[in-house]
Amino acid sequence: MQGLLRIFLIGSGTISLSLGVVGIVLPLIPTTPLLLLSAACFVRSSDRLYQWLIHNKWFGRYIQDYRDGKGIPLKAKVMGVSVLWLSIGYTTLFVVPLVLVKVLLVLIASYFTWFILHIKTRVKS
């Protein structure tokens, strides 16, 4: 089971890293939260990938700023919350028919909105 979990975490980290890289170019995809998710997956599955990520010259700064308590950029917060609510809104209105699931999705989105907004906003340096 440990091997399967490790493969799942490496795969999830790689996918979120890929989306985070795309988010550098496309403004609708939030880079910082996806890089943080990648780091969380890699730290639990592959020390080599985690070390590569946090010392990477392009991505490492995002993660280091968060870990050092400097926060995440305002743009990342706005994009993260916007994409979150657009996707949850679409899903609850057009995809999910069960009211209980809709309520659950809104509660989850509310929690993550609260979480993102309570992270310190990084001031440009």
N, CA, C and O atoms as a GROMACS GRO file, in nm:
protein
  500
    1MET      N    1   0.082  -0.120   0.000
    1MET     CA    2   0.000   0.000   0.000
    1MET      C    3   0.086   0.126   0.000
    1MET      O    4   0.051   0.225  -0.064
    2GLN      N    5   0.200   0.123   0.071
    2GLN     CA    6   0.287   0.240   0.076
    2GLN      C    7   0.338   0.277  -0.063
    2GLN      O    8   0.345   0.396  -0.096
    3GLY      N    9   0.373   0.176  -0.143
    3GLY     CA   10   0.421   0.203  -0.278
    3GLY      C   11   0.315   0.267  -0.365
    3GLY      O   12   0.346   0.356  -0.445
    4LEU      N   13   0.192   0.223  -0.350
    4LEU     CA   14   0.081   0.280  -0.426
    4LEU      C   15   0.055   0.424  -0.384
    4LEU      O   16   0.030   0.510  -0.469
    5LEU      N   17   0.060   0.451  -0.255
    5LEU     CA   18   0.041   0.588  -0.205
    5LEU      C   19   0.152   0.679  -0.256
    5LEU      O   20   0.126   0.793  -0.296
    6ARG      N   21   0.275   0.631  -0.256
    6ARG     CA   22   0.390   0.708  -0.304
    6ARG      C   23   0.372   0.743  -0.451
    6ARG      O   24   0.396   0.857  -0.492
    7ILE      N   25   0.331   0.646  -0.531
    7ILE     CA   26   0.308   0.670  -0.674
    7ILE      C   27   0.196   0.771  -0.695
    7ILE      O   28   0.207   0.859  -0.779
    8PHE      N   29   0.089   0.758  -0.617
    8PHE     CA   30  -0.023   0.853  -0.626
    8PHE      C   31   0.023   0.995  -0.592
    8PHE      O   32  -0.012   1.090  -0.662
    9LEU      N   33   0.102   1.010  -0.485
    9LEU     CA   34   0.149   1.142  -0.444
    9LEU      C   35   0.245   1.202  -0.545
    9LEU      O   36   0.239   1.322  -0.573
   10ILE      N   37   0.334   1.121  -0.600
   10ILE     CA   38   0.426   1.171  -0.703
   10ILE      C   39   0.347   1.213  -0.826
   10ILE      O   40   0.375   1.317  -0.886
   11GLY      N   41   0.248   1.133  -0.866
   11GLY     CA   42   0.165   1.168  -0.980
   11GLY      C   43   0.085   1.295  -0.956
   11GLY      O   44   0.078   1.382  -1.043
   12SER      N   45   0.027   1.307  -0.838
   12SER     CA   46  -0.051   1.427  -0.804
   12SER      C   47   0.040   1.550  -0.800
   12SER      O   48   0.002   1.657  -0.848
   13GLY      N   49   0.158   1.535  -0.741
   13GLY     CA   50   0.254   1.645  -0.736
   13GLY      C   51   0.298   1.689  -0.874
   13GLY      O   52   0.313   1.808  -0.900
   14THR      N   53   0.320   1.592  -0.962
   14THR     CA   54   0.363   1.623  -1.098
   14THR      C   55   0.252   1.695  -1.175
   14THR      O   56   0.278   1.790  -1.248
   15ILE      N   57   0.129   1.649  -1.159
   15ILE     CA   58   0.017   1.714  -1.227
   15ILE      C   59  -0.002   1.856  -1.177
   15ILE      O   60  -0.018   1.948  -1.256
   16SER      N   61   0.001   1.875  -1.044
   16SER     CA   62  -0.017   2.011  -0.990
   16SER      C   63   0.101   2.101  -1.029
   16SER      O   64   0.082   2.220  -1.053
   17LEU      N   65   0.221   2.045  -1.034
   17LEU     CA   66   0.336   2.124  -1.079
   17LEU      C   67   0.318   2.166  -1.225
   17LEU      O   68   0.344   2.280  -1.261
   18SER      N   69   0.273   2.073  -1.308
   18SER     CA   70   0.250   2.104  -1.450
   18SER      C   71   0.147   2.215  -1.466
   18SER      O   72   0.166   2.307  -1.545
   19LEU      N   73   0.038   2.205  -1.391
   19LEU     CA   74  -0.066   2.309  -1.398
   19LEU      C   75  -0.013   2.442  -1.344
   19LEU      O   76  -0.047   2.548  -1.395
   20GLY      N   77   0.070   2.436  -1.240
   20GLY     CA   78   0.130   2.556  -1.186
   20GLY      C   79   0.222   2.625  -1.286
   20GLY      O   80   0.224   2.748  -1.295
   21VAL      N   81   0.296   2.546  -1.362
   21VAL     CA   82   0.384   2.601  -1.467
   21VAL      C   83   0.298   2.667  -1.574
   21VAL      O   84   0.332   2.776  -1.621
   22VAL      N   85   0.190   2.603  -1.613
   22VAL     CA   86   0.099   2.662  -1.711
   22VAL      C   87   0.040   2.792  -1.655
   22VAL      O   88   0.016   2.888  -1.729
   23GLY      N   89   0.017   2.795  -1.523
   23GLY     CA   90  -0.038   2.913  -1.459
   23GLY      C   91   0.054   3.034  -1.462
   23GLY      O   92   0.008   3.147  -1.445
   24ILE      N   93   0.182   3.011  -1.482
   24ILE     CA   94   0.274   3.124  -1.496
   24ILE      C   95   0.242   3.203  -1.622
   24ILE      O   96   0.254   3.325  -1.626
   25VAL      N   97   0.200   3.131  -1.725
   25VAL     CA   98   0.170   3.193  -1.854
   25VAL      C   99   0.022   3.232  -1.866
   25VAL      O  100  -0.010   3.339  -1.916
   26LEU      N  101  -0.067   3.144  -1.821
   26LEU     CA  102  -0.210   3.169  -1.830
   26LEU      C  103  -0.262   3.228  -1.700
   26LEU      O  104  -0.248   3.167  -1.594
   27PRO      N  105  -0.320   3.346  -1.705
   27PRO     CA  106  -0.361   3.414  -1.582
   27PRO      C  107  -0.477   3.349  -1.507
   27PRO      O  108  -0.501   3.384  -1.392
   28LEU      N  109  -0.550   3.257  -1.568
   28LEU     CA  110  -0.664   3.196  -1.500
   28LEU      C  111  -0.626   3.079  -1.408
   28LEU      O  112  -0.710   3.031  -1.332
   29ILE      N  113  -0.503   3.034  -1.417
   29ILE     CA  114  -0.460   2.920  -1.335
   29ILE      C  115  -0.370   2.972  -1.223
   29ILE      O  116  -0.267   3.033  -1.251
   30PRO      N  117  -0.407   2.948  -1.097
   30PRO     CA  118  -0.329   3.002  -0.985
   30PRO      C  119  -0.199   2.925  -0.963
   30PRO      O  120  -0.202   2.807  -0.929
   31THR      N  121  -0.087   2.990  -0.982
   31THR     CA  122   0.044   2.926  -0.974
   31THR      C  123   0.081   2.885  -0.832
   31THR      O  124   0.114   2.769  -0.807
   32THR      N  125   0.078   2.979  -0.738
   32THR     CA  126   0.128   2.953  -0.604
   32THR      C  127   0.057   2.839  -0.533
   32THR      O  128   0.125   2.750  -0.481
   33PRO      N  129  -0.077   2.835  -0.529
   33PRO     CA  130  -0.141   2.722  -0.462
   33PRO      C  131  -0.107   2.586  -0.524
   33PRO      O  132  -0.094   2.487  -0.453
   34LEU      N  133  -0.092   2.583  -0.655
   34LEU     CA  134  -0.057   2.457  -0.721
   34LEU      C  135   0.086   2.415  -0.690
   34LEU      O  136   0.114   2.296  -0.673
   35LEU      N  137   0.177   2.512  -0.681
   35LEU     CA  138   0.314   2.479  -0.643
   35LEU      C  139   0.321   2.432  -0.498
   35LEU      O  140   0.398   2.342  -0.465
   36LEU      N  141   0.240   2.493  -0.411
   36LEU     CA  142   0.236   2.449  -0.271
   36LEU      C  143   0.180   2.307  -0.261
   36LEU      O  144   0.228   2.227  -0.180
   37LEU      N  145   0.081   2.276  -0.343
   37LEU     CA  146   0.027   2.141  -0.345
   37LEU      C  147   0.133   2.042  -0.394
   37LEU      O  148   0.146   1.932  -0.339
   38SER      N  149   0.208   2.080  -0.495
   38SER     CA  150   0.317   1.995  -0.544
   38SER      C  151   0.418   1.969  -0.434
   38SER      O  152   0.461   1.856  -0.412
   39ALA      N  153   0.456   2.075  -0.364
   39ALA     CA  154   0.554   2.060  -0.256
   39ALA      C  155   0.500   1.967  -0.147
   39ALA      O  156   0.574   1.884  -0.095
   40ALA      N  157   0.372   1.982  -0.113
   40ALA     CA  158   0.312   1.895  -0.010
   40ALA      C  159   0.312   1.749  -0.055
   40ALA      O  160   0.338   1.660   0.026
   41CYS      N  161   0.283   1.725  -0.182
   41CYS     CA  162   0.285   1.587  -0.233
   41CYS      C  163   0.427   1.531  -0.235
   41CYS      O  164   0.450   1.417  -0.195
   42PHE      N  165   0.522   1.612  -0.281
   42PHE     CA  166   0.660   1.565  -0.293
   42PHE      C  167   0.726   1.543  -0.157
   42PHE      O  168   0.805   1.450  -0.142
   43VAL      N  169   0.695   1.627  -0.059
   43VAL     CA  170   0.759   1.612   0.072
   43VAL      C  171   0.718   1.480   0.137
   43VAL      O  172   0.790   1.427   0.221
   44ARG      N  173   0.601   1.429   0.100
   44ARG     CA  174   0.552   1.303   0.156
   44ARG      C  175   0.588   1.181   0.072
   44ARG      O  176   0.566   1.068   0.113
   45SER      N  177   0.646   1.205  -0.048
   45SER     CA  178   0.670   1.091  -0.136
   45SER      C  179   0.812   1.081  -0.190
   45SER      O  180   0.863   0.971  -0.210
   46SER      N  181   0.877   1.195  -0.216
   46SER     CA  182   1.009   1.190  -0.279
   46SER      C  183   1.093   1.310  -0.234
   46SER      O  184   1.068   1.423  -0.275
   47ASP      N  185   1.191   1.283  -0.150
   47ASP     CA  186   1.278   1.391  -0.103
   47ASP      C  187   1.354   1.454  -0.219
   47ASP      O  188   1.376   1.575  -0.220
   48ARG      N  189   1.393   1.374  -0.315
   48ARG     CA  190   1.468   1.426  -0.431
   48ARG      C  191   1.383   1.527  -0.508
   48ARG      O  192   1.432   1.635  -0.542
   49LEU      N  193   1.257   1.494  -0.538
   49LEU     CA  194   1.169   1.586  -0.610
   49LEU      C  195   1.138   1.711  -0.526
   49LEU      O  196   1.131   1.822  -0.579
   50TYR      N  197   1.120   1.692  -0.395
   50TYR     CA  198   1.092   1.805  -0.307
   50TYR      C  199   1.210   1.902  -0.305
   50TYR      O  200   1.192   2.023  -0.318
   51GLN      N  201   1.331   1.850  -0.289
   51GLN     CA  202   1.451   1.934  -0.287
   51GLN      C  203   1.468   2.007  -0.420
   51GLN      O  204   1.505   2.124  -0.424
   52TRP      N  205   1.442   1.935  -0.530
   52TRP     CA  206   1.451   1.998  -0.661
   52TRP      C  207   1.352   2.114  -0.672
   52TRP      O  208   1.386   2.221  -0.722
   53LEU      N  209   1.232   2.093  -0.624
   53LEU     CA  210   1.127   2.195  -0.636
   53LEU      C  211   1.158   2.318  -0.552
   53LEU      O  212   1.147   2.430  -0.601
   54ILE      N  213   1.195   2.299  -0.427
   54ILE     CA  214   1.216   2.416  -0.341
   54ILE      C  215   1.347   2.491  -0.374
   54ILE      O  216   1.364   2.606  -0.333
   55HIS      N  217   1.438   2.427  -0.446
   55HIS     CA  218   1.561   2.495  -0.486
   55HIS      C  219   1.561   2.536  -0.633
   55HIS      O  220   1.662   2.584  -0.685
   56ASN      N  221   1.449   2.516  -0.700
   56ASN     CA  222   1.437   2.551  -0.840
   56ASN      C  223   1.440   2.703  -0.855
   56ASN      O  224   1.378   2.775  -0.777
   57LYS      N  225   1.513   2.752  -0.956
   57LYS     CA  226   1.528   2.898  -0.970
   57LYS      C  227   1.398   2.967  -1.014
   57LYS      O  228   1.383   3.087  -0.993
   58TRP      N  229   1.305   2.894  -1.074
   58TRP     CA  230   1.180   2.956  -1.117
   58TRP      C  231   1.067   2.937  -1.016
   58TRP      O  232   0.985   3.027  -0.998
   59PHE      N  233   1.061   2.821  -0.951
   59PHE     CA  234   0.947   2.791  -0.864
   59PHE      C  235   0.978   2.802  -0.715
   59PHE      O  236   0.888   2.823  -0.634
   60GLY      N  237   1.104   2.788  -0.680
   60GLY     CA  238   1.142   2.782  -0.540
   60GLY      C  239   1.103   2.904  -0.460
   60GLY      O  240   1.070   2.894  -0.342
   61ARG      N  241   1.107   3.021  -0.524
   61ARG     CA  242   1.075   3.145  -0.454
   61ARG      C  243   0.931   3.146  -0.401
   61ARG      O  244   0.906   3.191  -0.290
   62TYR      N  245   0.837   3.097  -0.482
   62TYR     CA  246   0.697   3.092  -0.439
   62TYR      C  247   0.682   3.012  -0.309
   62TYR      O  248   0.616   3.054  -0.215
   63ILE      N  249   0.746   2.897  -0.308
   63ILE     CA  250   0.735   2.806  -0.193
   63ILE      C  251   0.812   2.861  -0.073
   63ILE      O  252   0.762   2.858   0.039
   64GLN      N  253   0.933   2.913  -0.097
   64GLN     CA  254   1.013   2.968   0.013
   64GLN      C  255   0.943   3.087   0.078
   64GLN      O  256   0.942   3.100   0.200
   65ASP      N  257   0.884   3.175  -0.003
   65ASP     CA  258   0.812   3.290   0.052
   65ASP      C  259   0.698   3.246   0.143
   65ASP      O  260   0.677   3.303   0.250
   66TYR      N  261   0.626   3.145   0.101
   66TYR     CA  262   0.517   3.093   0.183
   66TYR      C  263   0.571   3.030   0.311
   66TYR      O  264   0.520   3.058   0.420
   67ARG      N  265   0.673   2.947   0.299
   67ARG     CA  266   0.731   2.879   0.415
   67ARG      C  267   0.795   2.978   0.512
   67ARG      O  268   0.794   2.954   0.633
   68ASP      N  269   0.851   3.088   0.461
   68ASP     CA  270   0.915   3.187   0.546
   68ASP      C  271   0.817   3.287   0.606
   68ASP      O  272   0.857   3.380   0.676
   69GLY      N  273   0.688   3.269   0.578
   69GLY     CA  274   0.586   3.357   0.633
   69GLY      C  275   0.569   3.488   0.558
   69GLY      O  276   0.505   3.580   0.608
   70LYS      N  277   0.626   3.497   0.438
   70LYS     CA  278   0.612   3.619   0.358
   70LYS      C  279   0.480   3.623   0.284
   70LYS      O  280   0.438   3.728   0.234
   71GLY      N  281   0.413   3.509   0.276
   71GLY     CA  282   0.282   3.504   0.213
   71GLY      C  283   0.285   3.469   0.066
   71GLY      O  284   0.387   3.426   0.013
   72ILE      N  285   0.171   3.490   0.002
   72ILE     CA  286   0.158   3.466  -0.142
   72ILE      C  287   0.112   3.596  -0.208
   72ILE      O  288   0.048   3.679  -0.142
   73PRO      N  289   0.142   3.613  -0.336
   73PRO     CA  290   0.105   3.738  -0.404
   73PRO      C  291  -0.047   3.760  -0.408
   73PRO      O  292  -0.124   3.664  -0.411
   74LEU      N  293  -0.087   3.886  -0.409
   74LEU     CA  294  -0.229   3.920  -0.416
   74LEU      C  295  -0.292   3.861  -0.542
   74LEU      O  296  -0.406   3.814  -0.539
   75LYS      N  297  -0.219   3.864  -0.652
   75LYS     CA  298  -0.270   3.809  -0.778
   75LYS      C  299  -0.304   3.660  -0.761
   75LYS      O  300  -0.406   3.614  -0.813
   76ALA      N  301  -0.220   3.586  -0.690
   76ALA     CA  302  -0.246   3.444  -0.667
   76ALA      C  303  -0.370   3.425  -0.582
   76ALA      O  304  -0.448   3.332  -0.606
   77LYS      N  305  -0.390   3.511  -0.484
   77LYS     CA  306  -0.510   3.501  -0.400
   77LYS      C  307  -0.637   3.528  -0.483
   77LYS      O  308  -0.734   3.452  -0.476
   78VAL      N  309  -0.633   3.634  -0.559
   78VAL     CA  310  -0.750   3.671  -0.640
   78VAL      C  311  -0.782   3.561  -0.741
   78VAL      O  312  -0.898   3.522  -0.757
   79MET      N  313  -0.679   3.512  -0.809
   79MET     CA  314  -0.701   3.408  -0.909
   79MET      C  315  -0.746   3.278  -0.844
   79MET      O  316  -0.835   3.210  -0.896
   80GLY      N  317  -0.686   3.243  -0.733
   80GLY     CA  318  -0.724   3.120  -0.664
   80GLY      C  319  -0.869   3.119  -0.621
   80GLY      O  320  -0.941   3.023  -0.645
   81VAL      N  321  -0.911   3.228  -0.558
   81VAL     CA  322  -1.050   3.237  -0.511
   81VAL      C  323  -1.145   3.246  -0.630
   81VAL      O  324  -1.252   3.185  -0.628
   82SER      N  325  -1.107   3.320  -0.732
   82SER     CA  326  -1.194   3.333  -0.850
   82SER      C  327  -1.215   3.200  -0.921
   82SER      O  328  -1.328   3.162  -0.951
   83VAL      N  329  -1.106   3.130  -0.948
   83VAL     CA  330  -1.116   3.000  -1.015
   83VAL      C  331  -1.193   2.901  -0.929
   83VAL      O  332  -1.274   2.822  -0.979
   84LEU      N  333  -1.168   2.904  -0.798
   84LEU     CA  334  -1.240   2.816  -0.706
   84LEU      C  335  -1.391   2.838  -0.718
   84LEU      O  336  -1.466   2.741  -0.735
   85TRP      N  337  -1.436   2.962  -0.708
   85TRP     CA  338  -1.579   2.988  -0.711
   85TRP      C  339  -1.641   2.972  -0.849
   85TRP      O  340  -1.757   2.933  -0.860
   86LEU      N  341  -1.566   3.001  -0.954
   86LEU     CA  342  -1.618   2.976  -1.088
   86LEU      C  343  -1.642   2.827  -1.110
   86LEU      O  344  -1.746   2.787  -1.163
   87SER      N  345  -1.546   2.745  -1.070
   87SER     CA  346  -1.561   2.601  -1.090
   87SER      C  347  -1.668   2.542  -0.998
   87SER      O  348  -1.746   2.457  -1.041
   88ILE      N  349  -1.673   2.584  -0.873
   88ILE     CA  350  -1.776   2.535  -0.782
   88ILE      C  351  -1.914   2.583  -0.826
   88ILE      O  352  -2.011   2.508  -0.822
   89GLY      N  353  -1.920   2.709  -0.868
   89GLY     CA  354  -2.048   2.763  -0.916
   89GLY      C  355  -2.102   2.687  -1.036
   89GLY      O  356  -2.219   2.650  -1.040
   90TYR      N  357  -2.015   2.663  -1.133
   90TYR     CA  358  -2.056   2.587  -1.252
   90TYR      C  359  -2.100   2.446  -1.212
   90TYR      O  360  -2.204   2.398  -1.258
   91THR      N  361  -2.021   2.383  -1.127
   91THR     CA  362  -2.052   2.245  -1.087
   91THR      C  363  -2.184   2.237  -1.013
   91THR      O  364  -2.265   2.148  -1.040
   92THR      N  365  -2.207   2.329  -0.920
   92THR     CA  366  -2.332   2.323  -0.843
   92THR      C  367  -2.454   2.358  -0.928
   92THR      O  368  -2.563   2.305  -0.906
   93LEU      N  369  -2.436   2.447  -1.025
   93LEU     CA  370  -2.550   2.486  -1.107
   93LEU      C  371  -2.582   2.389  -1.220
   93LEU      O  372  -2.699   2.366  -1.252
   94PHE      N  373  -2.478   2.332  -1.280
   94PHE     CA  374  -2.501   2.256  -1.403
   94PHE      C  375  -2.462   2.108  -1.399
   94PHE      O  376  -2.500   2.033  -1.488
   95VAL      N  377  -2.387   2.064  -1.299
   95VAL     CA  378  -2.336   1.928  -1.302
   95VAL      C  379  -2.399   1.840  -1.195
   95VAL      O  380  -2.446   1.730  -1.224
   96VAL      N  381  -2.401   1.888  -1.071
   96VAL     CA  382  -2.445   1.806  -0.959
   96VAL      C  383  -2.595   1.825  -0.934
   96VAL      O  384  -2.640   1.938  -0.912
   97PRO      N  385  -2.672   1.716  -0.938
   97PRO     CA  386  -2.816   1.730  -0.916
   97PRO      C  387  -2.857   1.723  -0.768
   97PRO      O  388  -2.964   1.772  -0.733
   98LEU      N  389  -2.776   1.665  -0.682
   98LEU     CA  390  -2.813   1.645  -0.542
   98LEU      C  391  -2.786   1.769  -0.458
   98LEU      O  392  -2.675   1.822  -0.458
   99VAL      N  393  -2.888   1.814  -0.388
   99VAL     CA  394  -2.878   1.935  -0.307
   99VAL      C  395  -2.773   1.919  -0.197
   99VAL      O  396  -2.698   2.013  -0.169
  100LEU      N  397  -2.768   1.803  -0.135
  100LEU     CA  398  -2.671   1.780  -0.028
  100LEU      C  399  -2.527   1.793  -0.079
  100LEU      O  400  -2.442   1.849  -0.010
  101VAL      N  401  -2.501   1.744  -0.197
  101VAL     CA  402  -2.367   1.754  -0.255
  101VAL      C  403  -2.337   1.900  -0.290
  101VAL      O  404  -2.224   1.945  -0.273
  102LYS      N  405  -2.436   1.972  -0.339
  102LYS     CA  406  -2.418   2.114  -0.370
  102LYS      C  407  -2.380   2.191  -0.243
  102LYS      O  408  -2.290   2.274  -0.245
  103VAL      N  409  -2.451   2.164  -0.135
  103VAL     CA  410  -2.422   2.231  -0.008
  103VAL      C  411  -2.280   2.196   0.038
  103VAL      O  412  -2.206   2.283   0.083
  104LEU      N  413  -2.244   2.070   0.027
  104LEU     CA  414  -2.110   2.027   0.066
  104LEU      C  415  -2.003   2.099  -0.017
  104LEU      O  416  -1.903   2.143   0.038
  105LEU      N  417  -2.023   2.109  -0.147
  105LEU     CA  418  -1.927   2.179  -0.233
  105LEU      C  419  -1.912   2.326  -0.194
  105LEU      O  420  -1.801   2.380  -0.191
  106VAL      N  421  -2.024   2.391  -0.165
  106VAL     CA  422  -2.019   2.532  -0.123
  106VAL      C  423  -1.946   2.547   0.011
  106VAL      O  424  -1.871   2.642   0.030
  107LEU      N  425  -1.969   2.454   0.102
  107LEU     CA  426  -1.900   2.458   0.231
  107LEU      C  427  -1.749   2.438   0.214
  107LEU      O  428  -1.669   2.506   0.278
  108ILE      N  429  -1.712   2.345   0.128
  108ILE     CA  430  -1.570   2.322   0.102
  108ILE      C  431  -1.506   2.446   0.037
  108ILE      O  432  -1.397   2.487   0.076
  109ALA      N  433  -1.575   2.504  -0.060
  109ALA     CA  434  -1.523   2.624  -0.125
  109ALA      C  435  -1.513   2.740  -0.026
  109ALA      O  436  -1.418   2.818  -0.032
  110SER      N  437  -1.608   2.750   0.064
  110SER     CA  438  -1.604   2.855   0.166
  110SER      C  439  -1.483   2.839   0.257
  110SER      O  440  -1.415   2.936   0.289
  111TYR      N  441  -1.457   2.715   0.298
  111TYR     CA  442  -1.340   2.691   0.383
  111TYR      C  443  -1.212   2.729   0.311
  111TYR      O  444  -1.128   2.799   0.369
  112PHE      N  445  -1.194   2.686   0.186
  112PHE     CA  446  -1.071   2.716   0.115
  112PHE      C  447  -1.059   2.865   0.082
  112PHE      O  448  -0.948   2.917   0.076
  113THR      N  449  -1.171   2.933   0.062
  113THR     CA  450  -1.167   3.077   0.045
  113THR      C  451  -1.116   3.143   0.172
  113THR      O  452  -1.030   3.230   0.168
  114TRP      N  453  -1.171   3.100   0.285
  114TRP     CA  454  -1.125   3.153   0.414
  114TRP      C  455  -0.976   3.127   0.432
  114TRP      O  456  -0.902   3.216   0.473
  115PHE      N  457  -0.933   3.006   0.401
  115PHE     CA  458  -0.792   2.968   0.417
  115PHE      C  459  -0.702   3.056   0.330
  115PHE      O  460  -0.601   3.109   0.379
  116ILE      N  461  -0.737   3.073   0.203
  116ILE     CA  462  -0.655   3.153   0.111
  116ILE      C  463  -0.650   3.298   0.156
  116ILE      O  464  -0.544   3.361   0.153
  117LEU      N  465  -0.763   3.352   0.198
  117LEU     CA  466  -0.768   3.493   0.236
  117LEU      C  467  -0.695   3.520   0.367
  117LEU      O  468  -0.654   3.634   0.393
  118HIS      N  469  -0.678   3.419   0.450
  118HIS     CA  470  -0.608   3.438   0.577
  118HIS      C  471  -0.456   3.416   0.567
  118HIS      O  472  -0.384   3.435   0.664
  119ILE      N  473  -0.409   3.376   0.450
  119ILE     CA  474  -0.265   3.367   0.428
  119ILE      C  475  -0.215   3.510   0.404
  119ILE      O  476  -0.279   3.588   0.334
  120LYS      N  477  -0.103   3.542   0.463
  120LYS     CA  478  -0.045   3.674   0.448
  120LYS      C  479  -0.022   3.705   0.300
  120LYS      O  480   0.018   3.618   0.223
  121THR      N  481  -0.049   3.831   0.262
  121THR     CA  482  -0.028   3.874   0.125
  121THR      C  483   0.115   3.922   0.111
  121THR      O  484   0.160   4.009   0.186
  122ARG      N  485   0.187   3.865   0.015
  122ARG     CA  486   0.328   3.901  -0.006
  122ARG      C  487   0.338   4.039  -0.069
  122ARG      O  488   0.272   4.070  -0.168
  123VAL      N  489   0.423   4.120  -0.010
  123VAL     CA  490   0.451   4.252  -0.063
  123VAL      C  491   0.568   4.239  -0.160
  123VAL      O  492   0.667   4.172  -0.129
  124LYS      N  493   0.556   4.302  -0.275
  124LYS     CA  494   0.664   4.291  -0.374
  124LYS      C  495   0.793   4.345  -0.316
  124LYS      O  496   0.797   4.451  -0.253
  125SER      N  497   0.901   4.268  -0.339
  125SER     CA  498   1.032   4.313  -0.288
  125SER      C  499   1.131   4.332  -0.399
  125SER      O  500   1.245   4.370  -0.373
   0.00000   0.00000   0.00000
